[in-house]
């Protein structure tokens, strides 16, 4: 998305949490970038007219409401099973990522190979 489309991509190392339950041991990976997203949104507030969020987390509703009250356009991308009703109806537009055609960006999307497909 970074190349040619004008998006800024922010990354953060995943936090790995080991858990042990009755059914066994597992590792949960979390990205928790909520604070970083809010800081970026507020820091660059005067540099954009439209905000696009890839989330279904209703915790962002206060930020989205603030942006819309400030006359910013706000769009949310998520999947129908992972989005709160507040985000579906509280933005200028909601898009289900599971229904996006592959040529939405004007070219065919190239998917990364699955880890098992790597040489």
C-alpha positions as CSV (number, residue, x, y, z in Angstrom):
1,X,0.0,0.0,0.0
2,X,2.9,2.3,0.7
3,X,4.2,2.4,-2.9
4,X,2.3,4.7,-5.3
5,X,-0.8,5.1,-3.3
6,X,0.3,7.8,-0.8
7,X,-0.4,5.8,2.3
8,X,1.9,6.0,5.4
9,X,2.4,2.5,6.9
10,X,3.2,2.3,10.6
11,X,4.5,-0.9,12.0
12,X,5.1,-2.2,15.5
13,X,6.6,-5.5,16.8
14,X,4.0,-7.9,17.9
15,X,3.9,-8.7,21.6
16,X,3.8,-12.5,22.2
17,X,2.0,-13.7,25.3
18,X,2.3,-17.3,26.3
19,X,-0.8,-18.7,28.0
20,X,-1.5,-22.1,29.5
21,X,-5.1,-23.4,29.9
22,X,-6.7,-26.8,30.5
23,X,-6.5,-27.5,26.8
24,X,-2.8,-26.7,26.5
25,X,-0.3,-24.0,25.8
26,X,-0.7,-21.3,23.2
27,X,0.9,-18.1,22.1
28,X,-1.2,-15.0,21.5
29,X,0.1,-12.2,19.4
30,X,-1.0,-8.6,20.0
31,X,-0.2,-5.4,18.1
32,X,-2.0,-2.9,20.4
33,X,-1.4,0.3,18.4
34,X,-4.4,2.2,19.7
35,X,-2.4,4.9,21.4
36,X,0.0,5.3,18.5
37,X,-2.9,5.7,16.0
38,X,-4.6,8.4,18.2
39,X,-1.3,10.3,18.5
40,X,-0.7,10.2,14.8
41,X,-4.2,11.3,14.0
42,X,-4.0,14.3,16.4
43,X,-0.4,15.2,15.5
44,X,-1.1,15.4,11.8
45,X,-4.7,16.8,12.1
46,X,-4.2,19.8,9.8
47,X,-2.5,17.8,7.1
48,X,-5.5,15.7,5.9
49,X,-9.2,15.9,5.1
50,X,-10.0,12.2,5.1
51,X,-9.1,9.5,7.7
52,X,-9.3,5.8,6.8
53,X,-9.3,3.3,9.6
54,X,-8.8,-0.5,9.2
55,X,-10.5,-1.5,12.5
56,X,-13.7,-2.8,14.0
57,X,-12.9,-1.6,17.5
58,X,-15.5,0.7,19.0
59,X,-12.8,2.2,21.2
60,X,-12.1,4.4,18.2
61,X,-15.6,5.9,18.2
62,X,-14.7,8.9,20.3
63,X,-11.8,9.7,18.0
64,X,-13.9,9.2,14.9
65,X,-16.7,11.4,16.4
66,X,-14.1,14.1,17.2
67,X,-12.8,14.0,13.6
68,X,-16.3,14.2,12.1
69,X,-17.2,17.1,14.3
70,X,-14.1,18.8,13.0
71,X,-15.4,18.3,9.4
72,X,-13.1,15.5,8.5
73,X,-14.4,12.6,6.4
74,X,-13.9,9.2,8.1
75,X,-14.1,5.8,6.5
76,X,-13.8,2.4,8.2
77,X,-12.7,-0.9,6.7
78,X,-13.4,-4.1,8.6
79,X,-15.2,-7.4,8.3
80,X,-18.9,-7.8,9.2
81,X,-18.0,-10.2,12.0
82,X,-15.3,-8.0,13.5
83,X,-16.9,-4.5,13.5
84,X,-19.0,-2.8,16.1
85,X,-22.4,-1.4,15.1
86,X,-21.2,2.0,16.2
87,X,-18.4,2.0,13.6
88,X,-20.6,0.7,10.9
89,X,-23.0,3.6,11.3
90,X,-20.8,6.3,12.9
91,X,-18.5,7.0,9.9
92,X,-19.0,8.5,6.5
93,X,-18.7,5.1,5.0
94,X,-18.1,1.5,6.1
95,X,-16.6,-1.2,3.8
96,X,-16.5,-4.9,4.4
97,X,-13.0,-6.0,3.5
98,X,-14.3,-9.5,2.7
99,X,-16.3,-8.0,-0.1
100,X,-13.6,-5.8,-1.7
101,X,-12.8,-6.7,-5.3
102,X,-9.2,-7.4,-5.9
103,X,-8.8,-4.5,-8.3
104,X,-10.1,-1.8,-5.9
105,X,-6.9,0.1,-6.1
106,X,-6.8,0.1,-9.9
107,X,-4.5,-2.8,-10.2
108,X,-4.5,-6.5,-9.3
109,X,-3.4,-7.1,-5.7
110,X,-0.4,-9.3,-5.1
111,X,-0.7,-11.5,-2.0
112,X,2.3,-12.6,0.0
113,X,2.9,-16.3,0.0
114,X,1.8,-18.2,3.1
115,X,4.8,-19.1,5.3
116,X,4.4,-22.8,4.2
117,X,4.7,-21.7,0.6
118,X,8.1,-20.1,1.1
119,X,11.2,-22.0,-0.3
